[in-house]
Amino acid sequence: MDKKAKIIATLGPSIYNEHKLKKLVDLGVDAFRINFSHNTLGIQKTVSKIRKVEKISNKKIALIADLQGVKLRIGKIINDHKSVKFNQKITFDSKKNSRESINFPYPNIIKKIKKNSKILIDDGKFNFKVISKKKNSVIAVCKTKNCVLKSYKSVHIPKIELSLNKLTKKDKKDIKTAIKIGCNWIALSYIQNEKLVNAARKIIKKDIGIISKIENKHALKNIKKIIDASDSIMIARGDLAIEIGHSEVPKAQLSIIKKCTESSKSVIVATQMLESMIENNTATRAEINDVATAIFQGADAVMLSAEAAIGKFPTLAASTMTKTIVSTEKYKKAHIEDFKYSINPRKDPVKSILLSVKDIAYNPDVKAVIVFSNSGKSAKLVSSMRPAVKIITISPNINVSRQVSLLWGVESINSRDAKGWKDMMMISREIIKKIKSIKRNDYVIITAGLPFGNSKMTNMIRLYKVEN
């Protein structure tokens, strides 16, 4: 399966068993997302299954811990779902949780809500209009047909501003859990500026990457600083659409991807990509086009949310996404001149070195780029250059190997660090022998930082001709 862009699948009841997890990996899933907004009791067992699948598949798999942040959510609903009819009155109560009311555990927010305010639930799917207030609750009327509310779904209340510059107690606790179970990425929710990234950076390990989720107007305003502070960006289009309007999301998506490309940072496009496949075994043409557009624009990864976590057809959704990516990338390769990335290396000499890697890789006799990358930085930069050939990254750090497996075009290998030049070549030859697509007299580009084990940047390139 020659796929460059990566697929993230959200963990949930539909895919918890080992057989489903392996099937998804075989179909092209490269990473799994743990949504810490939901109940994660027993998640260690699922992680153990993923690591078992990783070993069987001989493919490094990234784990993403998606933190709840201060994104508003309704509480637990009795029996986990509640049907509400059009124009039916419902109480949102900050204290109680009953069959007649919906728990909304934010008394300070209740105080700010006014009559005629909108309450939007589940990424804006369900719309309620406030008609009256009490001390700890508001009464609202449902303005959506076929409304089914489920536990812990997101809440958005237009025109109510929240300051979101600090990690919550829950986030700090969840970061500790994420580190304990071996997550390779931390995703920060409802970020407004770079302050939250810097706060998270202080308490996570160096070999864990930070993904900033772009979900509101403040993040768009501060996007450049957020990109610079982060390791990756996720365009979370559900909440973003509620904030700026659905018609504004496409141009915001394109703009963010362009800015990430300019900064050599990876970018993930998420939310409702194959939404209809939660219930149906085929995607709509519009959904297929949505996935293809993200790939055409240069996304490193696309994500399955509810389609994987609670959908009826998670494996079909993964297969559909893979087929769409492969088809789109085939077209891009055939029309390479239309999609070449222009990166300005003037401010960064390392990018000048890696741009030469990209230029050499356009030669049809070059079959792969091998990147020795202890920290993962070189792997990220090579991936951002979008070379025309396979990228094989080698790191002695298993967490780094799993982390960079989420990057565009990267096949990650966990191996001992090279002790010197000759050892580097020996490791490279061992890897080349295992790649069936590389034949005698083909060329491979090898990059590394010298001296080995103590380099802070990529400063060496070798063009190696395969001898046998």
C-alpha positions as CSV (number, residue, x, y, z in Angstrom):
1,M,0.0,0.0,0.0
2,D,1.9,3.1,-1.3
3,K,0.2,5.7,0.8
4,K,1.9,8.9,1.9
5,A,-0.7,10.8,3.9
6,K,-1.6,9.2,7.2
7,I,-4.9,8.1,8.8
8,I,-5.9,8.6,12.5
9,A,-8.8,6.5,13.9
10,T,-10.5,7.5,17.2
11,L,-10.8,4.7,19.7
12,G,-14.2,3.6,20.9
13,P,-16.5,0.6,21.4
14,S,-16.7,-0.2,17.7
15,I,-13.0,-1.0,17.5
16,Y,-11.8,-2.1,20.9
17,N,-11.2,-5.7,20.1
18,E,-7.8,-6.8,18.8
19,H,-9.2,-8.2,15.5
20,K,-10.8,-4.9,14.6
21,L,-7.6,-3.0,15.6
22,K,-5.4,-5.2,13.4
23,K,-7.9,-5.0,10.5
24,L,-7.8,-1.2,10.7
25,V,-4.0,-1.1,10.7
26,D,-3.9,-3.5,7.7
27,L,-6.3,-1.2,5.9
28,G,-4.1,1.8,6.4
29,V,-4.7,3.3,9.8
30,D,-1.4,4.8,11.2
31,A,-2.4,6.2,14.6
32,F,-5.1,5.9,17.2
33,R,-6.7,8.9,19.1
34,I,-7.8,8.5,22.7
35,N,-10.5,11.1,23.5
36,F,-9.9,12.0,27.1
37,S,-13.3,13.9,27.1
38,H,-14.9,10.5,27.4
39,N,-14.5,7.6,29.9
40,T,-11.0,6.2,29.5
41,L,-11.4,3.5,32.2
42,G,-9.6,0.4,31.0
43,I,-7.8,2.2,28.2
44,Q,-4.5,0.5,29.2
45,K,-6.0,-2.9,28.0
46,T,-6.7,-1.4,24.6
47,V,-3.3,0.2,24.4
48,S,-1.7,-3.2,25.1
49,K,-3.8,-4.6,22.2
50,I,-2.5,-1.9,19.9
51,R,1.1,-2.6,20.9
52,K,0.5,-6.3,20.2
53,V,-0.9,-5.4,16.7
54,E,2.1,-3.1,16.2
55,K,4.5,-6.0,16.8
56,I,2.5,-8.4,14.5
57,S,2.1,-5.8,11.7
58,N,5.8,-4.7,12.0
59,K,4.5,-1.1,11.7
60,K,5.0,1.7,14.2
61,I,1.7,3.1,15.5
62,A,1.3,6.5,17.1
63,L,-1.0,7.1,20.0
64,I,-2.6,10.6,20.4
65,A,-4.0,11.8,23.8
66,D,-6.7,14.3,22.9
67,L,-7.2,16.4,26.1
68,Q,-10.6,17.8,27.0
69,G,-9.4,21.3,27.8
70,V,-12.0,23.8,28.9
71,K,-14.2,23.0,26.0
72,L,-17.7,22.9,27.3
73,R,-19.6,19.6,27.4
74,I,-22.9,18.3,28.8
75,G,-22.6,15.8,31.6
76,K,-23.6,12.1,31.7
77,I,-27.1,11.4,30.5
78,I,-29.1,8.7,32.1
79,N,-29.0,5.6,29.8
80,D,-26.4,7.6,27.8
81,H,-29.0,9.1,25.4
82,K,-32.1,11.2,25.4
83,S,-34.5,11.9,22.6
84,V,-35.9,15.5,22.4
85,K,-38.8,16.5,20.2
86,F,-38.9,19.6,18.1
87,N,-40.2,22.6,20.3
88,Q,-39.9,20.4,23.4
89,K,-38.8,22.2,26.5
90,I,-35.7,20.9,28.3
91,T,-33.8,22.1,31.4
92,F,-30.0,22.5,31.5
93,D,-29.1,22.3,35.1
94,S,-25.7,22.9,36.7
95,K,-26.5,20.9,39.8
96,K,-28.9,18.1,39.0
97,N,-28.8,15.1,36.6
98,S,-32.2,13.6,36.1
99,R,-34.5,12.1,33.4
100,E,-36.2,15.5,33.0
101,S,-33.0,17.6,32.7
102,I,-29.6,17.7,31.1
103,N,-26.6,18.2,33.3
104,F,-24.5,21.2,32.4
105,P,-21.8,21.3,35.0
106,Y,-20.8,25.0,34.7
107,P,-22.6,27.3,37.2
108,N,-20.5,30.3,36.2
109,I,-21.6,29.8,32.5
110,I,-25.2,29.4,33.5
111,K,-25.0,32.9,35.1
112,K,-23.8,34.4,31.8
113,I,-26.5,32.9,29.6
114,K,-29.3,35.2,28.7
115,K,-32.8,34.8,27.4
116,N,-32.9,34.0,23.6
117,S,-29.3,32.7,23.8
118,K,-28.5,29.7,21.6
119,I,-27.1,26.5,23.1
120,L,-25.5,24.3,20.4
121,I,-24.7,20.7,21.2
122,D,-22.6,18.0,19.5
123,D,-20.6,20.1,17.1
124,G,-23.6,22.3,16.4
125,K,-25.9,19.4,15.3
126,F,-28.6,20.3,17.8
127,N,-29.9,23.8,18.5
128,F,-31.7,25.0,21.6
129,K,-33.1,28.5,22.3
130,V,-33.2,29.7,25.9
131,I,-36.6,30.9,27.0
132,S,-36.1,31.4,30.8
133,K,-33.6,31.3,33.6
134,K,-33.4,30.1,37.2
135,K,-30.6,30.3,39.7
136,N,-28.8,27.1,38.7
137,S,-30.5,26.3,35.4
138,V,-31.9,27.5,32.1
139,I,-35.0,26.3,30.2
140,A,-34.6,26.0,26.5
141,V,-36.7,24.9,23.5
142,C,-35.3,22.4,21.0
143,K,-35.2,23.9,17.5
144,T,-33.8,20.8,15.7
145,K,-35.8,17.8,14.5
146,N,-34.7,14.2,15.3
147,C,-32.6,15.4,18.2
148,V,-30.8,12.7,20.2
149,L,-28.5,13.9,22.9
150,K,-25.7,11.7,24.2
151,S,-23.4,11.9,27.2
152,Y,-20.5,14.4,27.3
153,K,-21.2,15.9,23.9
154,S,-19.7,19.4,23.1
155,V,-21.6,22.6,23.9
156,H,-21.1,25.9,22.2
157,I,-22.8,29.1,23.3
158,P,-22.3,32.0,20.9
159,K,-21.1,35.4,22.2
160,I,-19.9,34.0,25.6
161,E,-16.1,34.5,25.9
162,L,-13.9,32.2,28.0
163,S,-10.3,32.6,28.9
164,L,-8.5,29.4,28.0
165,N,-4.8,30.0,28.7
166,K,-4.2,27.4,31.5
167,L,-4.2,23.7,31.7
168,T,-7.1,22.4,33.8
169,K,-6.6,20.0,36.7
170,K,-8.2,17.2,34.5
171,D,-5.7,18.0,31.7
172,K,-2.7,17.8,34.0
173,K,-4.0,14.5,35.3
174,D,-4.7,13.2,31.8
175,I,-1.2,14.1,30.7
176,K,0.2,11.9,33.4
177,T,-2.0,9.1,32.3
178,A,-1.0,9.6,28.7
179,I,2.7,9.5,29.5
180,K,2.1,6.4,31.6
181,I,0.3,4.4,28.9
182,G,2.9,5.5,26.2
183,C,1.1,8.2,24.2
184,N,3.4,9.8,21.6
185,W,1.4,13.0,21.0
186,I,-0.6,15.3,23.2
187,A,-3.5,17.2,21.5
188,L,-4.5,20.5,23.2
189,S,-8.2,21.4,22.8
190,Y,-9.7,24.8,22.4
191,I,-6.4,26.6,22.3
192,Q,-6.5,30.4,21.9
193,N,-2.8,31.3,21.7
194,E,0.7,29.8,22.3
195,K,0.5,30.1,26.1
196,L,-1.2,26.8,26.5
197,V,1.4,25.1,24.3
198,N,4.2,26.5,26.4
199,A,2.5,25.4,29.6
200,A,2.1,21.8,28.3
201,R,5.7,21.8,27.1
202,K,6.9,22.2,30.7
203,I,5.3,19.0,32.0
204,I,5.6,16.5,29.1
205,K,8.6,14.5,28.0
206,K,10.8,15.8,25.1
207,D,10.0,12.7,23.0
208,I,6.2,13.5,23.0
209,G,4.9,15.9,20.4
210,I,2.3,18.6,20.9
211,I,-0.7,19.0,18.5
212,S,-2.6,22.3,18.8
213,K,-6.3,22.0,17.8
214,I,-7.6,25.0,15.9
215,E,-11.2,25.5,16.9
216,N,-12.0,29.2,17.4
217,K,-11.5,32.7,16.2
218,H,-8.8,33.5,18.8
219,A,-6.6,30.6,17.4
220,L,-7.0,31.8,13.9
221,K,-6.0,35.3,15.0
222,N,-2.8,33.9,16.7
223,I,-2.2,31.1,14.2
224,K,1.4,31.9,13.3
225,K,2.6,31.9,17.0
226,I,0.6,28.7,17.7
227,I,2.2,27.0,14.7
228,D,5.7,28.1,15.8
229,A,5.2,26.8,19.3
230,S,3.6,23.5,18.3
231,D,4.9,20.3,16.7
232,S,1.7,19.8,14.7
233,I,-1.7,21.4,14.0
234,M,-5.1,19.9,13.9
235,I,-7.9,21.7,12.0
236,A,-10.9,20.6,14.2
237,R,-13.6,21.8,11.8
238,G,-16.6,21.0,14.0
239,D,-16.2,23.7,16.6
240,L,-14.4,25.9,14.1
241,A,-17.5,25.9,11.9
242,I,-19.7,26.9,14.8
243,E,-17.3,29.8,15.7
244,I,-16.8,31.2,12.2
245,G,-19.6,29.8,10.1
246,H,-19.5,26.7,7.9
247,S,-18.9,28.7,4.7
248,E,-15.7,30.2,6.2
249,V,-14.1,26.8,7.1
250,P,-12.8,25.9,3.6
251,K,-10.7,29.0,3.2
252,A,-9.5,28.8,6.8
253,Q,-8.4,25.2,6.2
254,L,-6.5,26.1,3.1
255,S,-4.8,29.1,4.8
256,I,-3.8,27.0,7.8
257,I,-2.3,24.2,5.7
258,K,-0.3,26.8,3.7
259,K,1.1,28.4,6.8
260,C,2.0,24.9,8.3
261,T,3.8,24.1,5.0
262,E,5.8,27.3,5.1
263,S,6.8,26.6,8.7
264,S,7.6,22.9,8.0
265,K,5.0,21.7,10.5
266,S,2.6,18.8,10.0
267,V,-1.1,19.4,9.8
268,I,-4.1,17.1,10.4
269,V,-7.6,17.7,9.0
270,A,-10.4,16.4,11.3
271,T,-14.1,16.2,12.0
272,Q,-17.0,14.7,10.0
273,M,-14.8,13.6,7.1
274,L,-16.9,10.4,6.4
275,E,-19.7,11.2,8.8
276,S,-22.4,9.3,6.9
277,M,-20.5,6.1,7.4
278,I,-21.4,6.1,11.1
279,E,-24.7,4.6,9.9
280,N,-24.1,3.7,6.2
281,N,-21.7,1.4,4.5
282,T,-20.8,3.9,1.7
283,A,-19.6,7.5,1.8
284,T,-21.2,10.3,-0.1
285,R,-19.5,11.8,-3.1
286,A,-19.2,15.1,-1.1
287,E,-17.3,13.2,1.7
288,I,-14.9,11.6,-0.8
289,N,-14.3,15.0,-2.3
290,D,-13.6,16.4,1.2
291,V,-10.9,13.8,1.9
292,A,-9.3,14.3,-1.5
293,T,-9.3,18.1,-1.1
294,A,-7.4,17.8,2.2
295,I,-4.8,15.6,0.4
296,F,-4.6,18.0,-2.6
297,Q,-4.0,20.9,-0.2
298,G,-1.1,19.1,1.5
299,A,-2.5,17.6,4.8
300,D,-0.2,15.2,6.5
301,A,-3.1,13.2,8.0
302,V,-6.8,12.9,8.0
303,M,-8.9,11.6,10.9
304,L,-11.8,9.3,11.5
305,S,-13.8,10.3,14.6
306,A,-17.2,8.8,15.4
307,E,-17.0,6.8,12.1
308,A,-14.4,4.7,13.9
309,A,-15.3,5.0,17.5
310,I,-19.0,4.2,17.5
311,G,-19.7,3.7,13.8
312,K,-21.3,0.6,12.3
313,F,-18.7,0.2,9.6
314,P,-15.3,1.3,10.9
315,T,-13.2,-0.9,8.7
316,L,-15.1,0.2,5.6
317,A,-14.6,3.8,6.6
318,A,-10.8,3.2,6.9
319,S,-10.8,1.4,3.5
320,T,-12.7,4.2,1.9
321,M,-10.3,6.8,3.2
322,T,-7.2,4.8,2.1
323,K,-8.6,4.3,-1.4
324,T,-9.3,8.0,-1.7
325,I,-5.8,9.0,-0.5
326,V,-4.1,6.5,-2.8
327,S,-6.1,7.7,-5.8
328,T,-5.5,11.4,-5.0
329,E,-1.8,10.9,-4.4
330,K,-1.5,9.0,-7.7
331,Y,-2.9,12.0,-9.5
332,K,-0.6,14.4,-7.6
333,K,2.4,12.3,-8.6
334,A,1.4,12.3,-12.3
335,H,1.1,16.1,-12.1
336,I,4.0,16.8,-9.8
337,E,4.7,20.2,-11.2
338,D,1.3,21.5,-10.0
339,F,2.0,20.4,-6.4
340,K,5.7,21.1,-5.8
341,Y,6.2,22.9,-2.5
342,S,8.1,26.2,-2.4
343,I,9.9,26.6,0.9
344,N,12.1,29.6,1.6
345,P,15.3,28.2,3.3
346,R,17.1,31.6,3.7
347,K,16.5,31.8,7.5
348,D,17.4,28.1,8.1
349,P,20.5,26.5,6.7
350,V,19.3,23.0,7.6
351,K,16.3,23.5,5.2
352,S,18.8,24.3,2.4
353,I,20.4,20.9,3.0
354,L,17.1,19.1,3.1
355,L,15.8,20.9,0.0
356,S,18.8,19.4,-1.9
357,V,17.5,16.0,-0.6
358,K,14.2,16.8,-2.2
359,D,15.7,17.8,-5.5
360,I,17.9,14.7,-5.7
361,A,14.8,12.5,-4.9
362,Y,13.1,13.7,-8.1
363,N,15.6,11.5,-10.0
364,P,13.8,8.3,-11.1
365,D,16.8,6.2,-10.1
366,V,16.5,7.3,-6.5
367,K,14.1,5.0,-4.6
368,A,14.2,6.1,-0.9
369,V,15.5,8.6,1.7
370,I,16.9,7.1,4.9
371,V,16.9,9.6,7.8
372,F,18.8,8.9,11.0
373,S,16.9,11.0,13.5
374,N,17.4,10.7,17.3
375,S,14.9,13.4,18.3
376,G,12.6,13.2,15.3
377,K,13.4,16.7,14.2
378,S,15.1,15.7,11.0
379,A,12.3,13.2,10.2
380,K,9.8,16.0,10.5
381,L,11.8,18.4,8.3
382,V,12.3,15.7,5.5
383,S,8.6,14.9,5.6
384,S,7.7,18.5,5.3
385,M,9.8,18.8,2.1
386,R,7.6,16.1,0.5
387,P,10.3,14.2,-1.4
388,A,9.0,12.1,-4.3
389,V,10.2,8.8,-2.7
390,K,9.7,6.7,0.4
391,I,11.0,8.2,3.6
392,I,12.5,5.7,6.1
393,T,13.4,7.1,9.5
394,I,15.6,5.4,12.0
395,S,15.6,6.3,15.7
396,P,16.9,4.5,18.8
397,N,14.0,6.1,20.8
398,I,10.8,3.9,20.4
399,N,8.6,6.9,21.4
400,V,10.2,9.0,18.6
401,S,9.8,6.2,16.2
402,R,6.0,5.9,17.0
403,Q,5.6,9.7,17.0
404,V,7.1,10.3,13.5
405,S,5.1,7.4,12.0
406,L,2.2,9.9,11.9
407,L,4.1,12.2,9.5
408,W,3.5,12.3,5.8
409,G,5.4,9.6,3.8
410,V,7.3,8.3,6.8
411,E,8.0,4.6,7.4
412,S,9.4,4.4,10.9
413,I,12.0,2.0,12.2
414,N,13.2,1.6,15.7
415,S,16.9,0.7,15.7
416,R,20.1,1.2,17.6
417,D,22.0,4.4,17.1
418,A,24.9,4.4,14.6
419,K,28.3,4.5,16.4
420,G,30.0,6.0,13.4
421,W,30.1,6.4,9.6
422,K,30.8,2.7,8.8
423,D,28.1,1.6,11.3
424,M,25.6,4.0,9.7
425,M,26.3,2.4,6.3
426,M,26.0,-1.1,7.7
427,I,22.6,-0.3,9.3
428,S,21.5,1.4,6.0
429,R,22.5,-1.7,3.9
430,E,20.6,-4.0,6.3
431,I,17.4,-1.9,5.9
432,I,17.8,-1.6,2.1
433,K,18.0,-5.4,1.7
434,K,14.5,-5.7,3.3
435,I,12.9,-3.3,0.9
436,K,11.7,-5.2,-2.2
437,S,11.2,-2.2,-4.3
438,I,14.9,-1.2,-4.2
439,K,17.1,-3.1,-6.7
440,R,20.8,-3.3,-7.6
441,N,22.1,0.0,-9.1
442,D,19.2,2.0,-7.6
443,Y,20.2,5.0,-5.5
444,V,19.3,5.8,-1.9
445,I,19.8,9.1,-0.1
446,I,21.1,8.8,3.4
447,T,20.9,11.8,5.8
448,A,22.1,12.2,9.4
449,G,23.6,14.6,11.9
450,L,27.2,14.3,12.7
451,P,28.7,13.6,15.2
452,F,26.3,10.6,15.9
453,G,24.4,10.7,19.1
454,N,25.3,14.3,19.8
455,S,24.1,16.3,16.8
456,K,21.5,19.1,17.0
457,M,20.8,19.2,13.2
458,T,21.0,17.3,9.9
459,N,24.4,18.2,8.3
460,M,25.3,15.2,6.1
461,I,23.9,13.8,2.9
462,R,25.2,10.8,1.0
463,L,23.9,9.4,-2.3
464,Y,24.5,5.7,-2.1
465,K,24.4,3.3,-5.0
466,V,23.0,-0.2,-4.1
467,E,25.6,-2.8,-5.0
468,N,23.7,-6.1,-4.4
